[in-house]
């Protein structure tokens, strides 16, 4: 969690943003219809903390802008975390273990982020793991290519830390 906050602070400095928000997940949020609302993530860095129990998936509803890079990042050192992006109609668009660079969405609007265990590849709650997590989300344009190495170094540092813990 400390690394994720440090990465976020570095990104915020690089993009000139000082807008942060913190959210704690609340149950029930096990489906898109009961997702916790986090509002717009444009020009805002949001930390979301929560817990996953066996059979649990946590969903968050976010308003995402068109035309700017959108990020969702998990770094808690847990190799069992899976994050997914869903469209407003519930279609699974992308999954990854710790980082989703959603890219620039052609259409802005309502999207959903889901968090579960890696063995639950469809994000439907088919797992028997329990863990805590912290996720950072943001949507912002980097002002110059010189800021991208900062992000790359932060991601590599997180991966290196995860490899050391799994040994």
TORVEXFI-92464 format. One record per atom (N, C-alpha, C, O): residue in one letter; chain; x, y, z. Coordinates in steps of 0.02 Angstrom, whole numbers. Each point is the difference from the previous one (the first is absolute). Layout:
BEGIN
{"A", "A", {X, Y, Z}} ...
//
This chain:
BEGIN
{"X", "A", {41, -59, 0}} {"X", "A", {-41, 59, 0}} {"X", "A", {44, 63, 0}} {"X", "A", {-18, 49, -33}} {"X", "A", {72, -50, 68}} {"X", "A", {45, 57, 2}} {"X", "A", {28, 14, -69}} {"X", "A", {4, 58, -21}} {"X", "A", {15, -112, -15}} {"X", "A", {27, 9, -67}} {"X", "A", {-53, 30, -46}} {"X", "A", {16, 45, -40}} {"X", "A", {-77, -68, 44}} {"X", "A", {-54, 27, -42}} {"X", "A", {-9, 74, 13}} {"X", "A", {-10, 39, -47}} {"X", "A", {12, -18, 110}} {"X", "A", {-8, 71, 16}} {"X", "A", {59, 40, -25}} {"X", "A", {-9, 57, -24}} {"X", "A", {69, -85, 28}} {"X", "A", {59, 36, -25}} {"X", "A", {-4, 7, -76}} {"X", "A", {17, 53, -27}} {"X", "A", {-38, -105, -6}} {"X", "A", {-8, 3, -73}} {"X", "A", {-52, 53, -18}} {"X", "A", {11, 40, -45}} {"X", "A", {-66, -41, 80}} {"X", "A", {-53, 49, -13}} {"X", "A", {25, 71, 11}} {"X", "A", {-15, 44, -41}} {"X", "A", {51, -33, 94}} {"X", "A", {26, 67, 13}} {"X", "A", {47, 22, -55}} {"X", "A", {-1, 57, -22}} {"X", "A", {43, -103, -1}} {"X", "A", {45, 15, -55}} {"X", "A", {-37, 17, -64}} {"X", "A", {18, 47, -35}} {"X", "A", {-69, -86, 20}} {"X", "A", {-41, 14, -59}} {"X", "A", {-35, 67, 7}} {"X", "A", {-2, 40, -47}} {"X", "A", {-25, -27, 106}} {"X", "A", {-35, 63, 11}} {"X", "A", {47, 60, -10}} {"X", "A", {-19, 50, -29}} {"X", "A", {80, -56, 54}} {"X", "A", {49, 54, -10}} {"X", "A", {15, 8, -74}} {"X", "A", {6, 56, -25}} {"X", "A", {0, -112, -10}} {"X", "A", {18, 3, -71}} {"X", "A", {-55, 31, -42}} {"X", "A", {14, 35, -48}} {"X", "A", {-77, -46, 67}} {"X", "A", {-54, 27, -41}} {"X", "A", {-27, 65, 28}} {"X", "A", {-45, 30, -29}} {"X", "A", {73, -8, 84}} {"X", "A", {-21, 64, 28}} {"X", "A", {-67, -4, 36}} {"X", "A", {-34, 51, 8}} {"X", "A", {14, -109, 12}} {"X", "A", {-64, -8, 34}} {"X", "A", {9, -5, 75}} {"X", "A", {49, -30, 23}} {"X", "A", {-94, 60, 14}} {"X", "A", {3, -5, 72}} {"X", "A", {-66, -26, 28}} {"X", "A", {-13, 6, 60}} {"X", "A", {-29, -33, -103}} {"X", "A", {-66, -22, 21}} {"X", "A", {0, -74, 16}} {"X", "A", {7, -42, -45}} {"X", "A", {-15, 26, 109}} {"X", "A", {-2, -69, 22}} {"X", "A", {-66, -14, 35}} {"X", "A", {-31, 46, 28}} {"X", "A", {9, -108, -29}} {"X", "A", {-59, -21, 38}} {"X", "A", {12, -70, 25}} {"X", "A", {36, -39, -31}} {"X", "A", {-66, 23, 87}} {"X", "A", {6, -67, 29}} {"X", "A", {-69, -30, 9}} {"X", "A", {-46, 35, 24}} {"X", "A", {38, -98, -41}} {"X", "A", {-64, -34, 5}} {"X", "A", {12, -69, 32}} {"X", "A", {49, -34, -17}} {"X", "A", {-92, 15, 62}} {"X", "A", {1, -67, 28}} {"X", "A", {-60, -37, -27}} {"X", "A", {-57, 24, 5}} {"X", "A", {69, -83, -34}} {"X", "A", {-56, -38, -29}} {"X", "A", {-50, -19, 54}} {"X", "A", {18, -9, 58}} {"X", "A", {-80, 2, -79}} {"X", "A", {-53, -20, 46}} {"X", "A", {-41, -56, -30}} {"X", "A", {-12, -1, -61}} {"X", "A", {-8, -45, 102}} {"X", "A", {-41, -56, -23}} {"X", "A", {-74, 17, 7}} {"X", "A", {-17, 37, 47}} {"X", "A", {-25, -60, -89}} {"X", "A", {15, -44, -57}} {"X", "A", {23, 40, -61}} {"X", "A", {-30, 51, -17}} {"X", "A", {82, -74, -15}} {"X", "A", {23, 28, -64}} {"X", "A", {27, -57, -43}} {"X", "A", {51, 7, -34}} {"X", "A", {-87, -63, 36}} {"X", "A", {22, -62, -33}} {"X", "A", {-23, -7, -72}} {"X", "A", {12, -51, -32}} {"X", "A", {-46, 103, 6}} {"X", "A", {-23, -2, -70}} {"X", "A", {0, 71, -28}} {"X", "A", {6, 48, 37}} {"X", "A", {-13, -43, -101}} {"X", "A", {-3, 66, -32}} {"X", "A", {-60, 39, 26}} {"X", "A", {4, 61, 9}} {"X", "A", {-60, -95, 3}} {"X", "A", {-60, 35, 24}} {"X", "A", {7, 27, 71}} {"X", "A", {-37, 45, 20}} {"X", "A", {85, -72, 19}} {"X", "A", {10, 24, 69}} {"X", "A", {69, 32, 9}} {"X", "A", {24, 6, 56}} {"X", "A", {7, 14, -112}} {"X", "A", {68, 28, 3}} {"X", "A", {2, 64, 42}} {"X", "A", {-46, 40, -1}} {"X", "A", {102, -32, 37}} {"X", "A", {12, 63, 35}} {"X", "A", {14, 55, -52}} {"X", "A", {41, -10, -45}} {"X", "A", {-73, 67, 52}} {"X", "A", {10, 54, -47}} {"X", "A", {60, 42, 22}} {"X", "A", {4, 22, 58}} {"X", "A", {42, -11, -105}} {"X", "A", {58, 43, 16}} {"X", "A", {-2, 65, -39}} {"X", "A", {44, 42, 9}} {"X", "A", {-92, -33, -53}} {"X", "A", {-7, 63, -37}} {"X", "A", {50, 5, -57}} {"X", "A", {26, -50, -24}} {"X", "A", {-14, 112, 3}} {"X", "A", {46, 13, -55}} {"X", "A", {72, -7, 24}} {"X", "A", {18, 22, 54}} {"X", "A", {23, -53, -97}} {"X", "A", {71, -6, 17}} {"X", "A", {42, 48, -42}} {"X", "A", {62, -4, 2}} {"X", "A", {-93, 48, -38}} {"X", "A", {38, 47, -42}} {"X", "A", {38, 50, 44}} {"X", "A", {-30, 33, 43}} {"X", "A", {95, -28, -54}} {"X", "A", {44, 45, 37}} {"X", "A", {-5, -11, 76}} {"X", "A", {7, 47, 39}} {"X", "A", {-18, -109, -19}} {"X", "A", {-7, -17, 71}} {"X", "A", {34, -68, 11}} {"X", "A", {-11, -47, -39}} {"X", "A", {51, 43, 90}} {"X", "A", {31, -64, 18}} {"X", "A", {-38, -27, 60}} {"X", "A", {-5, 33, 52}} {"X", "A", {-21, -93, -60}} {"X", "A", {-43, -29, 52}} {"X", "A", {33, -64, 26}} {"X", "A", {17, -45, -38}} {"X", "A", {-9, 42, 104}} {"X", "A", {23, -61, 34}} {"X", "A", {-62, -36, 26}} {"X", "A", {-43, 30, 33}} {"X", "A", {38, -94, -49}} {"X", "A", {-56, -40, 23}} {"X", "A", {28, -58, 41}} {"X", "A", {44, -36, -24}} {"X", "A", {-68, 28, 85}} {"X", "A", {24, -57, 40}} {"X", "A", {-59, -45, 15}} {"X", "A", {-57, 22, 7}} {"X", "A", {72, -86, -1}} {"X", "A", {-53, -48, 13}} {"X", "A", {27, -68, 19}} {"X", "A", {61, -10, 7}} {"X", "A", {-107, -37, 0}} {"X", "A", {17, -68, 18}} {"X", "A", {-39, -48, -44}} {"X", "A", {-58, 11, -17}} {"X", "A", {91, -64, -2}} {"X", "A", {-31, -54, -38}} {"X", "A", {-4, -61, 46}} {"X", "A", {49, -18, 32}} {"X", "A", {-107, -13, -30}} {"X", "A", {-9, -63, 37}} {"X", "A", {-15, -55, -51}} {"X", "A", {-14, 16, -58}} {"X", "A", {15, -79, 78}} {"X", "A", {-15, -54, -47}} {"X", "A", {-67, 12, -35}} {"X", "A", {-51, 14, 33}} {"X", "A", {51, -19, -99}} {"X", "A", {-61, 10, -40}} {"X", "A", {-17, 73, -13}} {"X", "A", {-52, 14, -30}} {"X", "A", {94, 32, 51}} {"X", "A", {-15, 72, -4}} {"X", "A", {32, 31, -62}} {"X", "A", {55, -19, -21}} {"X", "A", {-91, 67, -8}} {"X", "A", {26, 45, -52}} {"X", "A", {-22, 69, 21}} {"X", "A", {-58, 9, 19}} {"X", "A", {102, 40, -22}} {"X", "A", {-19, 69, 16}} {"X", "A", {-4, 40, -65}} {"X", "A", {46, -1, -40}} {"X", "A", {-103, 35, 31}} {"X", "A", {-11, 40, -60}} {"X", "A", {-5, 74, 18}} {"X", "A", {-27, 19, 52}} {"X", "A", {54, 22, -97}} {"X", "A", {-1, 73, 8}} {"X", "A", {-22, 31, -66}} {"X", "A", {24, -18, -53}} {"X", "A", {-71, 65, 58}} {"X", "A", {-26, 35, -58}} {"X", "A", {37, 67, -6}} {"X", "A", {5, 37, 49}} {"X", "A", {20, -22, -109}} {"X", "A", {37, 62, -10}} {"X", "A", {-21, 32, -66}} {"X", "A", {-14, -33, -49}} {"X", "A", {12, 99, 51}} {"X", "A", {-11, 38, -62}} {"X", "A", {69, 13, -29}} {"X", "A", {42, 32, 31}} {"X", "A", {-31, -58, -91}} {"X", "A", {66, 6, -32}} {"X", "A", {-6, 43, -62}} {"X", "A", {-45, -10, -41}} {"X", "A", {92, 57, 34}} {"X", "A", {-3, 45, -58}} {"X", "A", {27, -32, -63}} {"X", "A", {39, -49, 3}} {"X", "A", {-59, 76, -60}} {"X", "A", {27, -23, -64}} {"X", "A", {64, 39, -15}} {"X", "A", {7, 58, 20}} {"X", "A", {39, -91, -54}} {"X", "A", {58, 35, -27}} {"X", "A", {59, 12, 46}} {"X", "A", {48, 32, -21}} {"X", "A", {-49, -57, 83}} {"X", "A", {58, 6, 44}} {"X", "A", {18, -69, 27}} {"X", "A", {-44, -42, 9}} {"X", "A", {108, 31, 5}} {"X", "A", {21, -65, 28}} {"X", "A", {-32, -13, 68}} {"X", "A", {-4, 45, 42}} {"X", "A", {-19, -106, -33}} {"X", "A", {-32, -19, 63}} {"X", "A", {39, -59, 29}} {"X", "A", {18, -47, -36}} {"X", "A", {-3, 51, 101}} {"X", "A", {41, -50, 34}} {"X", "A", {-38, -29, 59}} {"X", "A", {-38, 35, 34}} {"X", "A", {48, -98, -21}} {"X", "A", {-22, -32, 62}} {"X", "A", {60, -43, 21}} {"X", "A", {24, -41, -38}} {"X", "A", {-2, 51, 99}} {"X", "A", {63, -31, 23}} {"X", "A", {-9, -29, 69}} {"X", "A", {-24, 33, 46}} {"X", "A", {44, -96, -38}} {"X", "A", {0, -34, 64}} {"X", "A", {72, -20, 16}} {"X", "A", {33, -32, -41}} {"X", "A", {-9, 51, 99}} {"X", "A", {66, -24, 20}} {"X", "A", {0, -11, 75}} {"X", "A", {16, 44, 40}} {"X", "A", {-34, -104, -22}} {"X", "A", {2, -17, 71}} {"X", "A", {46, -59, 13}} {"X", "A", {1, -28, 55}} {"X", "A", {37, 9, -107}} {"X", "A", {45, -57, 7}} {"X", "A", {-35, -67, -3}} {"X", "A", {31, -51, 10}} {"X", "A", {-96, 51, -24}} {"X", "A", {-38, -62, -2}} {"X", "A", {-7, -23, -72}} {"X", "A", {-32, 33, -40}} {"X", "A", {62, -90, 22}} {"X", "A", {-4, -24, -69}} {"X", "A", {-68, -30, -18}} {"X", "A", {-11, -21, -56}} {"X", "A", {-36, 19, 104}} {"X", "A", {-65, -31, -12}} {"X", "A", {-55, 50, -18}} {"X", "A", {-58, -20, -5}} {"X", "A", {75, 83, -5}} {"X", "A", {-51, 51, -14}} {"X", "A", {-10, 8, -75}} {"X", "A", {48, 1, -39}} {"X", "A", {-111, 3, 18}} {"X", "A", {-18, 11, -70}} {"X", "A", {-46, 60, -4}} {"X", "A", {-46, 8, 41}} {"X", "A", {59, 36, -89}} {"X", "A", {-42, 59, -11}} {"X", "A", {-31, -5, -69}} {"X", "A", {33, -21, -48}} {"X", "A", {-96, 40, 42}} {"X", "A", {-34, -3, -64}} {"X", "A", {-36, 65, -15}} {"X", "A", {-22, 35, 45}} {"X", "A", {16, -19, -109}} {"X", "A", {-37, 58, -24}} {"X", "A", {-61, -24, -37}} {"X", "A", {4, -43, -44}} {"X", "A", {-63, 71, 61}} {"X", "A", {-63, -18, -31}} {"X", "A", {-32, 61, -32}} {"X", "A", {7, 56, 26}} {"X", "A", {-41, -67, -82}} {"X", "A", {-38, 55, -31}} {"X", "A", {-65, 11, 38}} {"X", "A", {-16, -38, 46}} {"X", "A", {-20, 90, -65}} {"X", "A", {-63, 15, 35}} {"X", "A", {-52, -55, -7}} {"X", "A", {-46, -4, 41}} {"X", "A", {51, -37, -93}} {"X", "A", {-48, -55, -8}} {"X", "A", {23, -64, 34}} {"X", "A", {-33, -52, -6}} {"X", "A", {90, 54, 41}} {"X", "A", {24, -58, 37}} {"X", "A", {48, -45, -37}} {"X", "A", {20, -52, 25}} {"X", "A", {0, 72, -86}} {"X", "A", {48, -41, -38}} {"X", "A", {70, 9, 28}} {"X", "A", {23, 56, 12}} {"X", "A", {12, -111, -2}} {"X", "A", {69, 2, 25}} {"X", "A", {45, 21, -58}} {"X", "A", {4, -33, -51}} {"X", "A", {31, 90, 60}} {"X", "A", {42, 29, -52}} {"X", "A", {73, -18, 7}} {"X", "A", {35, -10, -50}} {"X", "A", {-10, 6, 112}} {"X", "A", {71, -13, 12}} {"X", "A", {11, -26, 70}} {"X", "A", {-37, 17, 46}} {"X", "A", {88, -58, -37}} {"X", "A", {21, -22, 66}} {"X", "A", {76, 1, 3}} {"X", "A", {34, -4, -51}} {"X", "A", {-8, 9, 112}} {"X", "A", {71, -6, 11}} {"X", "A", {11, -12, 74}} {"X", "A", {-45, 9, 41}} {"X", "A", {107, -30, -24}} {"X", "A", {14, -17, 70}} {"X", "A", {12, 60, 44}} {"X", "A", {-17, -3, 59}} {"X", "A", {45, 57, -84}} {"X", "A", {14, 55, 45}} {"X", "A", {-6, 69, -32}} {"X", "A", {-4, 50, 36}} {"X", "A", {4, -46, -102}} {"X", "A", {-1, 65, -32}} {"X", "A", {-41, -4, -64}} {"X", "A", {10, -45, -41}} {"X", "A", {-56, 91, 34}} {"X", "A", {-36, 6, -64}} {"X", "A", {13, 70, -25}} {"X", "A", {-19, 49, 31}} {"X", "A", {51, -44, -89}} {"X", "A", {2, 62, -37}} {"X", "A", {-57, -4, -49}} {"X", "A", {7, -32, -52}} {"X", "A", {-61, 63, 69}} {"X", "A", {-60, -6, -41}} {"X", "A", {10, 36, -66}} {"X", "A", {-33, -16, -49}} {"X", "A", {79, 63, 48}} {"X", "A", {10, 39, -60}} {"X", "A", {-51, 55, -5}} {"X", "A", {-34, 16, 49}} {"X", "A", {28, 12, -107}} {"X", "A", {-49, 53, -10}} {"X", "A", {-64, -31, -25}} {"X", "A", {-2, -30, -53}} {"X", "A", {-51, 38, 91}} {"X", "A", {-64, -27, -20}} {"X", "A", {-29, 43, -56}} {"X", "A", {2, 62, 3}} {"X", "A", {-28, -94, -53}} {"X", "A", {-32, 37, -55}} {"X", "A", {-63, 33, 26}} {"X", "A", {-15, 58, -18}} {"X", "A", {-22, -94, 59}} {"X", "A", {-61, 28, 28}} {"X", "A", {7, 6, 76}} {"X", "A", {15, -50, 34}} {"X", "A", {-25, 108, -8}} {"X", "A", {-1, 8, 72}} {"X", "A", {-66, -25, 27}} {"X", "A", {-46, -15, -39}} {"X", "A", {41, 9, 104}} {"X", "A", {-63, -22, 29}} {"X", "A", {11, -43, 62}} {"X", "A", {52, 4, 32}} {"X", "A", {-102, -43, -16}} {"X", "A", {2, -42, 59}} {"X", "A", {35, -67, -15}} {"X", "A", {-18, -35, -47}} {"X", "A", {68, 20, 88}} {"X", "A", {35, -64, -5}} {"X", "A", {6, -28, 71}} {"X", "A", {-13, 35, 49}} {"X", "A", {31, -98, -45}} {"X", "A", {5, -34, 65}} {"X", "A", {69, -33, 6}} {"X", "A", {26, -28, -48}} {"X", "A", {2, 32, 108}} {"X", "A", {62, -35, 17}} {"X", "A", {-19, -55, 50}} {"X", "A", {-37, 13, 47}} {"X", "A", {63, -73, -58}} {"X", "A", {-13, -56, 45}} {"X", "A", {66, -26, 27}} {"X", "A", {50, -2, -36}} {"X", "A", {-50, -19, 99}} {"X", "A", {59, -28, 32}} {"X", "A", {-19, -68, 29}} {"X", "A", {-51, -7, 33}} {"X", "A", {93, -43, -46}} {"X", "A", {-12, -67, 24}} {"X", "A", {67, -37, 4}} {"X", "A", {53, 31, -4}} {"X", "A", {-55, -97, 11}} {"X", "A", {61, -41, 1}} {"X", "A", {16, -23, -71}} {"X", "A", {-45, -8, -41}} {"X", "A", {109, -4, 27}} {"X", "A", {22, -17, -68}} {"X", "A", {-33, -64, -26}} {"X", "A", {-9, -6, -61}} {"X", "A", {-9, -40, 104}} {"X", "A", {-31, -62, -25}} {"X", "A", {-72, 13, -24}} {"X", "A", {-30, -44, -31}} {"X", "A", {2, 102, 46}} {"X", "A", {-68, 19, -19}} {"X", "A", {2, 42, -64}} {"X", "A", {-17, 60, 1}} {"X", "A", {39, -90, -57}} {"X", "A", {15, 38, -61}} {"X", "A", {-61, 35, -31}} {"X", "A", {8, 48, -38}} {"X", "A", {-68, -70, 54}} {"X", "A", {-60, 32, -26}} {"X", "A", {-30, 51, 49}} {"X", "A", {-51, 31, -15}} {"X", "A", {84, -21, 72}} {"X", "A", {-22, 47, 52}} {"X", "A", {-72, -14, 21}} {"X", "A", {-43, 45, 1}} {"X", "A", {30, -108, 17}} {"X", "A", {-67, -20, 23}} {"X", "A", {1, -28, 71}} {"X", "A", {-52, -23, 25}} {"X", "A", {109, 24, 9}} {"X", "A", {4, -22, 69}} {"X", "A", {20, -73, 9}} {"X", "A", {-11, -27, 54}} {"X", "A", {38, -4, -104}} {"X", "A", {19, -71, 5}} {"X", "A", {72, -6, 25}} {"X", "A", {46, -14, -38}} {"X", "A", {-37, 23, 104}} {"X", "A", {66, -7, 31}} {"X", "A", {-9, -10, 75}} {"X", "A", {-55, 10, 27}} {"X", "A", {108, -31, 6}} {"X", "A", {-3, -13, 72}} {"X", "A", {53, 39, 39}} {"X", "A", {20, -20, 54}} {"X", "A", {2, 77, -82}} {"X", "A", {52, 39, 32}} {"X", "A", {-29, 60, 38}} {"X", "A", {-56, 22, -12}} {"X", "A", {96, 3, 60}} {"X", "A", {-17, 60, 38}} {"X", "A", {62, 45, 4}} {"X", "A", {55, -25, 13}} {"X", "A", {-64, 90, -25}} {"X", "A", {55, 47, 4}} {"X", "A", {-27, 71, 1}} {"X", "A", {-57, 13, -17}} {"X", "A", {100, 33, 37}} {"X", "A", {-14, 72, -2}} {"X", "A", {35, 29, -61}} {"X", "A", {49, -29, -24}} {"X", "A", {-73, 86, 0}} {"X", "A", {32, 31, -58}} {"X", "A", {-7, 76, 3}} {"X", "A", {-42, 27, 37}} {"X", "A", {84, 6, -75}} {"X", "A", {-6, 72, -14}} {"X", "A", {8, 8, -75}} {"X", "A", {48, -24, -30}} {"X", "A", {-95, 60, 0}} {"X", "A", {3, 14, -72}} {"X", "A", {4, 75, -10}} {"X", "A", {-31, 39, 37}} {"X", "A", {70, -18, -86}} {"X", "A", {2, 70, -20}} {"X", "A", {-29, 5, -70}} {"X", "A", {18, -39, -44}} {"X", "A", {-62, 87, 33}} {"X", "A", {-26, 14, -67}} {"X", "A", {12, 73, -16}} {"X", "A", {0, 43, 44}} {"X", "A", {9, -30, -108}} {"X", "A", {8, 69, -22}} {"X", "A", {-13, 4, -75}} {"X", "A", {6, -49, -36}} {"X", "A", {-24, 108, 14}} {"X", "A", {-8, 15, -71}} {"X", "A", {30, 69, -10}} {"X", "A", {-27, 49, 25}} {"X", "A", {81, -45, -62}} {"X", "A", {32, 64, -10}} {"X", "A", {48, -4, -58}} {"X", "A", {26, -54, -16}} {"X", "A", {-13, 110, -14}} {"X", "A", {47, 5, -55}} {"X", "A", {67, 19, 28}} {"X", "A", {5, 47, 39}} {"X", "A", {48, -83, -58}} {"X", "A", {67, 19, 19}} {"X", "A", {22, 59, -43}} {"X", "A", {-8, -3, -61}} {"X", "A", {35, 55, 90}} {"X", "A", {17, 59, -39}} {"X", "A", {61, -9, -46}} {"X", "A", {6, 35, -50}} {"X", "A", {38, -80, 67}} {"X", "A", {61, -8, -40}} {"X", "A", {23, -73, 2}} {"X", "A", {-10, -33, 51}} {"X", "A", {41, 9, -105}} {"X", "A", {25, -68, 1}} {"X", "A", {51, -13, 54}} {"X", "A", {11, -57, 19}} {"X", "A", {21, 109, 7}} {"X", "A", {51, -9, 52}} {"X", "A", {-29, -28, 64}} {"X", "A", {38, -25, 42}} {"X", "A", {-104, 27, -32}} {"X", "A", {-29, -28, 61}} {"X", "A", {-12, -75, -5}} {"X", "A", {-9, -33, 51}} {"X", "A", {10, 5, -111}} {"X", "A", {-13, -71, -7}} {"X", "A", {53, -45, 32}} {"X", "A", {-18, -52, 28}} {"X", "A", {83, 70, -30}} {"X", "A", {49, -41, 36}} {"X", "A", {-15, -6, 75}} {"X", "A", {14, -51, 30}} {"X", "A", {-41, 104, 0}} {"X", "A", {-18, -2, 70}} {"X", "A", {-51, -55, 13}} {"X", "A", {7, -39, 47}} {"X", "A", {-59, 37, -88}} {"X", "A", {-51, -52, 7}} {"X", "A", {30, -69, -12}} {"X", "A", {-14, -47, 37}} {"X", "A", {54, 40, -89}} {"X", "A", {31, -64, -15}} {"X", "A", {43, -25, 57}} {"X", "A", {-2, -59, 18}} {"X", "A", {41, 104, 12}} {"X", "A", {42, -19, 57}} {"X", "A", {-43, -22, 59}} {"X", "A", {17, -48, 35}} {"X", "A", {-72, 82, -24}} {"X", "A", {-44, -18, 56}} {"X", "A", {-31, -69, -11}} {"X", "A", {-3, -39, 47}} {"X", "A", {-19, 25, -107}} {"X", "A", {-29, -66, -15}} {"X", "A", {53, -54, 8}} {"X", "A", {-14, -52, 29}} {"X", "A", {74, 63, -55}} {"X", "A", {54, -49, 6}} {"X", "A", {19, -11, 73}} {"X", "A", {15, -57, 20}} {"X", "A", {-15, 110, 20}} {"X", "A", {15, -7, 71}} {"X", "A", {-52, -44, 34}} {"X", "A", {17, -42, 42}} {"X", "A", {-80, 51, -60}} {"X", "A", {-54, -41, 29}} {"X", "A", {8, -73, -20}} {"X", "A", {-10, -44, 42}} {"X", "A", {27, 31, -105}} {"X", "A", {9, -69, -22}} {"X", "A", {60, -32, 34}} {"X", "A", {-3, -58, 19}} {"X", "A", {57, 96, -11}} {"X", "A", {60, -26, 33}} {"X", "A", {-16, -17, 73}} {"X", "A", {22, -52, 25}} {"X", "A", {-59, 94, 8}} {"X", "A", {-20, -12, 70}} {"X", "A", {-42, -63, 5}} {"X", "A", {8, -39, 47}} {"X", "A", {-54, 29, -94}} {"X", "A", {-43, -58, 0}} {"X", "A", {41, -64, -10}} {"X", "A", {-13, -50, 33}} {"X", "A", {62, 52, -79}} {"X", "A", {42, -59, -11}} {"X", "A", {39, -19, 62}} {"X", "A", {6, -59, 17}} {"X", "A", {21, 110, 19}} {"X", "A", {38, -14, 61}} {"X", "A", {-45, -32, 53}} {"X", "A", {22, -45, 35}} {"X", "A", {-84, 67, -29}} {"X", "A", {-45, -29, 51}} {"X", "A", {-21, -70, -16}} {"X", "A", {-13, -40, 45}} {"X", "A", {10, 23, -110}} {"X", "A", {-24, -67, -18}} {"X", "A", {54, -53, 4}} {"X", "A", {-15, -59, -9}} {"X", "A", {76, 78, 23}} {"X", "A", {54, -50, 4}} {"X", "A", {2, -32, 68}} {"X", "A", {43, -43, 12}} 
//
